[in-house]
Amino acid sequence: MEMGLKDRIAFVAGSSRGIGRAIAAALLAEGARVVITGRDAASLETARAEMAADAGQDRVLAIAGDFANTETIVAAFEQTVREFGRIDHMVANLGTGSGKPGWEQAEEEWERLFAMNFFASVRLTQAVLPYLLGNAEGGSVLYVGSIVGVEATPAPLPYSAAKAALMNYAKNLARQVGAQKVRVNTIAPGNIYFAGGSWERHLNARREAVEAMLRTEVPVGRFGTPEEIASLAVWLCSEQAGFATGGCFVVDGGQTRSV
């Protein structure tokens, strides 16, 4: 299937590993030019070198920095346009679910998890929209959320609330920019395993409990992979998804029950 992504410019925030890296690699495989980002310059350069070896040195740009920071975001988009001429797609794969359980949450914890899981993506969006709205062919914004935003789970309350806020923001934003040919969608992954990720740590700490959870809570009985999320992300960025906007696409092996 022709995706119409050849030489399109995709900015993937949070892409040195895991889901973000898989999305960047999949976009490259479809012929896009891709900007990857991450906080750790060394791991980001490793990812860039490996992707460039397959796709070509001139097709991958790596920008290290804290992408919760407005100045970093603005400078990164300016650098992208200098290097590639424009921006067509922005993927926001930002956030963390690291936090404590229970309802007793300090105000600082609410602020920390909202800053990382909601406001960072909003800052990215507000900075990139002038570029997307200026494209004759439009473009797309894609958020990587989580199933914690659509259903009750044992995840930390501030994290869950922040992801729910992001999904609502995406839905409403889609209505505001759709007439200007910019599409906005969210992917809500379930339990995704990759080396160095949180599920690797959980397996090392309590393998039997995690495996029991997969058997009882996930109908397909396994973790998902970053590549399974990336295949949907590529479609949502592509011309094939031209009528898809304002959607939240759950990819969780059947775990959620309410959507």
Phi, psi and omega in degrees: 000129179282120184269345181068031182253000182300125179064013170284154185254118181243129177254116183246103181278127182082064191224024178277345179200173172061220185299314182299317179295319179296321178296315179300315181296321181292322177295319176299319180296337178269005176096003179285161167260137194230138170256127177248150182221161176182163180283323185268112186296324183293311180292328177294319179293324176299315179297317181299314183297319181292318178293318182294329179298328179270317190263338184115140185298329185276002184254354183231127177240129179251131178231114181271149177156176178270106185271020164266357185258127185299317181298319178297316181298310182299315180296323181293319178292322177297319178295320178302314181292324176297320184280318189245351175095334182192180172228129180252326184221139175235124177249123179255104178246070186239151173130175178208144175260008182289119180184184183257153178282172174095165183273345180275095184237127178294152179302324179297327179289320174300316181295319181297311185286329173290322179299319185276325188259348179233299188294329178298318179290325177296317179299317177302315183296312183295331179280329184270335186302321177303326178288315182292318181291340178274354179278133178298326181266003180076210181174197182212154172239133180228127178255140171263107180262226180192155176295344178295341179277350183242351184206153178294130178219174177283004182296156179305137183303316181296323178296313181298316181295322180295319179291325175296320178298320180297319180295320178294318177302315181298317181298314181288323178297322180303323180290330184278333185245359183299321181294343179259022173068027174248122180261147182226124180219166177229139168255133178246091180286154169270227184275106184249125182260134169205156182301130180086357181275176184295326181289333173296318178295318179296319178297319179295327184273326186205067186301314184299319180293320180294315180295325176294320178299316180298321180292320187269331187255337184245109184307325179281350170074026181204171170286157167274171179244154175304326182293329178290328174286320183297324181297322176289321179300317179299316179299317181294333175278343192274170175296335180296338182257030185299338180257007182259109174207150182077013185261153170242115187256109183275128178230093191217016180067019179089011186293314183289151182244344187262353181229000000 
